[in-house]
Every structure is written in C-alpha cells, then in structure tokens.
Amino acid sequence: MVGYDPDAKCVSTAEAAAAGSASGLVTRVLVSPLDVLKIRFQLQIEQLSSRNPAAKYHGILQAVQRIFREEGLTAFWKGHVPAQFLSVGFGAVQFMAFESLTELVHNVTSFDARHSFVHLVCGGLAACTATVAVQPVDTLRTRFAAQGEPKIYPNLRHAVVTMYQTEGPRTFYRGLTPTLVAIFPYAGLQFFFYNILQQFSKWVIPAEGKNGGNVKNLVCGSCAGVISKTLTYPLDVVKKRLQVGGFEHARAAFGQVRTYGGLLDCMRQIMREEGSGGFFKGLSPSLLKAAFSTGLIFFWYELFCGLLCALKSPESTRRKEG
C-alpha cells in the first residue's frame, strides 16, 4: 500500500524516492503524446470546434492528424527531455515526501497513517514540495510542447539561456501560484481516492493473487486520476496560459494569443472571451492522460517497491539465520 504502514514497512525513504523516480520515467514515455495534445488545446484561444474556421485544433483525432502532418511523429514527444527531468524529479520528491509525512503522522500524532484523510493532506503537501522543486523544468516542458515550426528553442540549453537573458530568472516560475493552488487538491485527491478505492477493492475482492493486485493498482490509480483531474482542471488551464507568457511570438501560427497580468486577470479574460467552457479546453486528452499517467504511476510505484522488498528479503533471512 502507498504510504507508511507500520505493519508492513519494508521500503526506506531513499528507496521510495528511487521507486517514485523510476515510475515517473516509465510513465512519461508512454503518456507524452497525450500531454502534448492537452497543452495545445489548453493554449488555444479559439473555440475547439470545426464550426470555427479560425480554430487550428477541433478534436483529438483531428489534432493528432494535423500535428503529425505538419510536424512529424517526433512532435508528440516535444519537450520530452525536460518532461523526463520533471517526471523523475517530481516522482522522487513526491513519494519520498509522502512516505516521510505519513510516517511522521504515525510517530507524532494519534491519527492512523493509513487513513484516507491523512493521505489527502500528506499527498497535497508532498506534491507542493515536489512542485516547487521542479517548477522551472515544468515551464521549460510547456514551452517546448507549445512551440510550432520553426522552433524558437532548438534545444534545452538554448531555451534556458535565452529565457534567463531575455526574461529573467522569475520566468522559470511563471504560473507557480495557480500550480500550487491546483496541485494540493489534485495530488491530495489522487492519494485520497486511491486509498479509498484500494480499501473498497479489498472489501469487494478480499482474496487475490499477485497479478490481480497489479491490475487493481492500475485501475484504482486510473480512477483516482480521472476524478481528481476533473475537479481541479480549470486551474491547470490557467497555469499553462501563464507559463507561455512572454512567448507569444512562438504561438502566432496557432491562432490568437493573449497577455495576462496574473492569475486573476487570466481567469477574467478566459471567462469574458471564452466562457466557462474555456476553463475545460483540452479536458478529454487530459482525462485520458490522467487515467493513464496516474494509474501507471501507482502501478509502477507499487511494483518497484514490491521488487525492492523482495530483493531485501533474502538478506533478512540470512541475517536471521546467522
């Protein structure tokens, strides 16, 4: 089970970080195309409809075909290098912090570290910690995924140097406020619903084999990701809009561009020009991504933790025999 369990603790904090980073790496490779689609939809000012002639993207299939035709297959992995840094770093810090926080709750409070509400709070705090650590990489990833052809940034080093020289160091933390506002409930709800669904699955299927357990982790994680993403999605759109501020010239080929003065100004402009539906642009690929990524994150994390425990068990047996 994800989180500190005094009855079955066999993974250290460092091992949790290693399992979290490995799960993030594998998952990112698989879900990158959905992430690129989601970002393109989120940044489009025009309505996502074939009835709007000015709209570059209308739907998932049409967007996939157009991106492939105009930019090639590799476009679906644009920004993959910074995205991998993001996933590996975020996964390591998040799961390390989560395991540490739930253990702290167990040691210094009367709360049960396995309770769903403990997972809600600890999951949110762990994600906020990870977000502050990797926010510059997230901004770079967004810009790489957002740019069309010809590219403004040919590589990661050029992007870092150019952004720092032309926009200053604060540009790497564009969108941090809505990110933190959104990530606490989003990640907290992920851990919260994952915990509830795991408990529910044990009640429905009290006995299961190892393979069934792996499938269960995947399904519970996917459901938790869809629920939490739907509830917190509008702030993700605002974050993406703010992260490409000062990058408007690279967005000219995609349609209209806007300049936002901050979180509230961005929300006001979206509501005024695009209506409430503007806050849910890209929801379909985002939910697909949330289902796959969250499910795979928990699946791989549990799997890697299980492998680490299995590797340690022969040593424990030998020590006891010695």
N, C-alpha and C positions, 0 to 999 in steps of 0.2 A: 504493500500500500504506500502511496506517495505521502510523505510527511513522517514525522517522528512517531515511532511505535515502540514503547518500552518493552513490549512482549516479543518483538521480533526485529531488534535493531542490529543490522549487520553491515550497514554502509556508513562510512565516515563522511565528514563534511567535504573533504577533498575528493572522495570517490563520488559523492553526489554532484560535485562540480564537473568532474570528468564525464559522468553519465549524462548530465544536462547538456554539456557542450557537444558531445557525440550525437545525441538525439537531435539537437538543433542543426548540426551539419547535414545529417542524412535527410532530415525533413525538408530543409531549404532547397536541396537539389530537386526534390520531387514537386514542390509547390510553387517554384519560381514563376512559371508561366501564368498561373492564376494571380500572382501578386502583381505582375506587370499589367495584366488586364484591369485589375482593380484600381491601380494607380491612374491608368489612362482615363478610366471612367470618372474617377473622383475629381480629376483636374479639368474635365471638360465643362465649360460654362454652358454651352448649348444643350438643349433637351436631348436626352438619349432616345431618339425616335427617328424612324425612317421618314416620317412626315415633315421633319425639319431638314431642309436641304443644306443648311449650314453645319449640321452636326457631322463630325468626322466618324464617330462611332455610334452605332444604333443598338447593338446587342452583342452577346458573347460570340456567336458564330461569325457574324459579320466582322467584328473586331479582330478575331483570330485570322480570318482570311485576308483582311486588309493589312494587318501588321506583317503577316508572312509575305504578302505580295510586295509591299513597299520596303521592308527592312530585312527580310530573310528570317530563317529559323532561329538564328542566334539572338534575335531581338527579344525573344521570350526569356532570355537569361541576361538581359541588360542589367547592369549594376549587380551582377551575381557575386563579384569579389567582395565589395563592401557589404552585400547582403549576407555573405557567409561569415564575415567578421562579426556582423550584427547577431546572427543566429548563434554562433559558437559562444560569443561573449555573453549575450543575453541569457542563453540557456545555462551557462556555467554559474553566473552570478545569481540568477533567479532561483535555481534549485538549491544552490549552496545556502543562500539566504533563507529560503523557505524551510529547509531542514533544520537550520540553526534556530530560526524563530520558533518553530513548533517544539523543538527540544527545550528552548528557553521557557516557553509557556508551561511545559510539563514540569520543569525544575523549580520555577519560582512562583507559580500560581496554583490555584486549586482546580483550574479548568482541565478538562480532558483534551490532550493534544490532538486526539483523533476526531474531535467534534467538528461538524461541518462549519459552524460559525468561526471557530478558531482558524480553520483553513481559509475562510473568506478573508479575514483580517490579515493573516500572515501571508497569504498569496498576494494580496494587494500591495502590502509593504515590500515584499520581496521583488515584485515587478517594478515598483517605483525605484528601488535601489538599482536594479539592472538597467532601467531606462536612463537614469542619469549617467550611468557608466558608458552606455553605448549610443546615446543620442546623436553625437557627431557622425557616427557611421550610418545611422538611420537617415539623416539628412542627405548624406552622400548617395546612399542607395536610392532614395526617392528621386534625386536629380538625374541619376543615370537612367533610371527606368522611365523618367518623364521626357527625356530629350529625344528628338527625332533625328532625321538625317538632313544635312551633315551634322555630325556630333559637335557639340560645344566642348565637351571634355573627352579627349581620346583615351585617357587612362586615369587611374586613381590618383597618382602623384600630381598630374596636371590639374586635376579638379581641386585637390587640397590647396595647392599653391595659389591657383587663380582665385578661389573663393576667399582665402585668407588675405591676399593682397588687395582685392577689389572690394570686398565686403566686410572684412574684419573678422576677428575670432568669434564674435557673437553670432555670426551667421550659421555656425555649426549647431547652435542651439535654438534655431528657429522652430517654432511650434512646440517648444518644451512644455509650456503651461497647459495647453489642451491635451498634450500627450500624457502628462501626469494626472490630469483630471480624468482622462479616459481610461488610463491603464490600471488605476487602482480598482475600480469596479469591474473592469473587463477581466483582468487576471484573477482578482478575488473571486468573481463569479465562476470562472473556469475551475478553480480548485474546489469551490463550494459545491457546484453541481457534479463535478467528477466524484467527489466524496459521497454525495447523496446517491448518485447513480450506482456507485460501487456497492454501497450498503444495500440498495434496493435489489441489485442483481444477486447478491448473496442470499437475500430473502426469497427471491423468486427461484434461483437455482442454487440451493445450498451446497451441492457437491458438484465439482467439476474437475476436469483434467487440466494439465498444463496448457495444452493447445487452446482449450476453451477459455482459459484465463487470459491468454494473449489477445484473443478475439474480443473478449469482454472489455479489456483495457482500451482497445481501439474504438469500440462502439461507444463506450462511456465517455471517452475523450472527445469524440466527434460530436456527440450530442451536447456536451458541455460547451464546446467551442461555438456551435451554432446559436445556442441560447444566449451566451454572454456577448457574442458579436452583435446580434440583433439589438440587444438592449443598449449597447454603447456605441453603435456605429456612427451617429452624427458627429461626434467629437473626432472620430478618425478622419472624416472628410475635412473638417476644419483644420486639423493638424497638417494634412497633405497640402492644402491650399497655402498655408503659411510657410511650409518648408520650401516652396518654389518661389517665394518672394525674392525679387532681385534677379530672377532667372527668366523673366518674361520673354526676352528675345528668342530664347530657345523653344518657346511654346507657340510661336507665331504660326507655324504650319498646322497646328492642331485646332485653330479657331480663335475665339475671343480669349483675351487674358485680362486679369484684374489685379490691382494692387490693394492690399489690405493693411489697415493700420494696426491690427492686433486681433485678439480673439473675438471680442465683442463686435468690432467693425466687420470682421469676416462673416460672423453669424448674421448680422443685419443685412449685409449685401446679398448673401445667399438667399435669405428669406425674401428680400424685396425683389430680386431679379429672377430667381429660380423656383420660389415657393418652397413649401415644406418638403416636396419631393427631392429638392436639391441636396438635402442632407442624407439622402439614401441612394445617391448615384453610385453605381458600382456594387450595390448590395449583393446581387446574385453571384458574381465571381468571388466576392468577399466571403459569402457564406460557404461557397464551395471550398475556398481556401481555408476558412476557419474549421470546417468539418475535417478536411484532410490534415491540416497542419496540427491542430490541437489533438486530434486522435492519434496522429503519428508521433507527436512529441511525447505524450503519455505512454504510448505503446513502446517506443524505443527506450524511454527513460526506465520504465519498469523492467524491460528486457535486459538492458545493460546493467541495472542494479542487481537483477537476478543472477546475471553472469558473474558479476563481481563477488556476490555472496557465495556462489558455487565454487569460484576459484579459491576463496578463503577457507572453505570448509575442510579440505584435506589437511591444511596446515593446522587447523584447530584440532582435528582428530589426532594428528601426530603429536601435538603438544600434550594432549590429554594422556595419550599412551606413554609418552616419555615421562 
